[in-house]
Amino acid sequence: NEERVFRERMRPRKRQGAVRRRVHQVNGHKFMATYLRQPTYCSHCRDFIWYEATFTFCTCVVHKRCHELIITKCAGLKKQETHDEQVGSQRFSVNMPHKFSIHNYKVPTFCDHCGSLLWGLLRQGLQCKVCKMNVHRRCETNVAPNCGVDARGIAKVLADLGV
């Protein structure tokens, strides 16, 4: 009996004092605050992120102030939407896929989706033929189909309208 009491006391305390991270959901994106270890650019406003940012599970990295302004649907979102959501969001639905091709960069270039550096000597990443968006090969599947669309302009107009 004493042996059993000793085992119960020696059990490690799991997640004692752990901080729960808040998840913000915007258009299917699940944003979570984090600290970045390398230089990164915001995929919404294209400004440099100095310290804290939010990221999604589809590797989209944005400022904390920009996460509410994302208007595109998450590419990793499953097709489990209700009919009411589709009717309300049809006005702002954009489905212009990018036309990516392999590109060699002569100067250091950052990915427009995840914000990190496109590294390597040759064939560092992909560039859209139409809108000149630069992405990693790993980010190609996560990029929203909004080729040629000014997402910042649309977000600003929607914010002014209060939508």
N, C-alpha and C positions, 0 to 999 in steps of 0.2 A: 504494500500500500504506500509506503514511503517512497519507493522507487517511482511510482506513477506521479506523485506530487512533484518530485524533482524534475521529471521530464516536462511537465506542463510549464514550469517556471523557466526552463532553459529554451523553450521555443522562441525563435527570433521574432521580433515585432516587425511585421511587414508594413511598409509604407508609413511608418510613424513620422509625422510632421511633413509629409509630402504636400506640395502645393498643387492644387488642381488647376490645370490650364483651361481657360475659357475658350470655347469654340464659337466663332461667329459665322453664321450661314448667310450667304448672299448669292442668289441665283444658282444654287447648287454647289457653289464653292464653300469649302469649310476652312475658314481662316483661323490660324492659331499663332499667337505671338511667340517670337523667338529672338535670340541674339545671333547675329551673323559673324562668321569668323573670317570671311574674305570679302573684298570689295564687290559690291553688288549694285545693280541699277533696278529701279522700280519698273515693273512691266506696264504700269498704267501711265504715270507721268514722265517717265524716263529720267527722273532725277536720281542722284546718287543717294543710296541708303547708308547713313553713317553708322547707326548702332542697332536700333530695334526695328524689326519689320514683322509683317505677318506673312505666312505662307500657307499654301493649300496642299492637299494631298496630290494635286496634279502638278506640283512644283511651280506654281505661279507665285512670284514673290512681289509684294507691294508694301508701301508704307502703311503704318497704322491709320493714317488720315485718308488713305486712298482706297481702303478695302470696301467701303460703302459705295464707291463710285463705279465698281465693276458692273458692266451691263451685259456682258456675254455669259452664256450658260457654260458651266463646267464641262469640259470634254470628257471627263471621267464619270459624269453623272449617268446613272442607268435610266433607261426609258420608262420609268415608273411614275409618270406624271398624270395628274387627273385632268379631266376635260376642262374644268374651270380655269386651271392655271394656263392651259394652252390658249384659251380664248383671250384671256387678259394679256398675255405676253406676245400675241401675234403681231401687234403693231410694231414692236421693236425687234422682231425676229430677223436676224441677219444670217444668211447661209451662203457666203461667198468663199469657197475653199481656196486655200493658198496653192500656188504651183511652185513647189520647192525643187531646187536643183542643187547639186553639190557645188560648193564654191571655195576658192582659195583666197584667203585674206592676206593682204600685205602689211596691214597694221593691226595692233591688238584690237579685237572686237568683242563686244559682250552680247550674250544671248538676249533677245528681246522678250523671251518668255520667262526664263528663270533668273536672268540678270547676271549670271556668272560668266567668266571669260571663256571664249572659244579658243581652246588650246590646241597646239600641234604646229607642224611646219607646213603640211599640205593637207588639203581637203578637211579643214577644221570644222566646217559645219555646212548648213544648208541656207540658201537665200531664195526668197520668193521672187519670181521673175517679174511680178506686177508691182507689188508694194515694197520690195527690197527689205523685207523682214528677215533678220538673221537669227537662226536657232540651231541648237545642237541636234544631232540625229535622234538622241533620246527624248527630246522635247517635241519632236514633230507630231507625234500622236496626241499630245496634250494641248496643242495650240487650237484656239477657237477659230471657226471658219468665218473670219471677218476681214477678208482681204480688201484693202482699199477703204475701209471704214474708219473715220476719225472717232474713235471711242471716247477720247477726252472731250471733244466738242459736244457729242451727244450727251455725255454724262453731265456736262455743264448746263446744257439747255434743260435737261430733265430736273436738275437740282433747282434751277431758277423757277421752273413751273411747279415745283413742290411734289414731283412724282417720285 
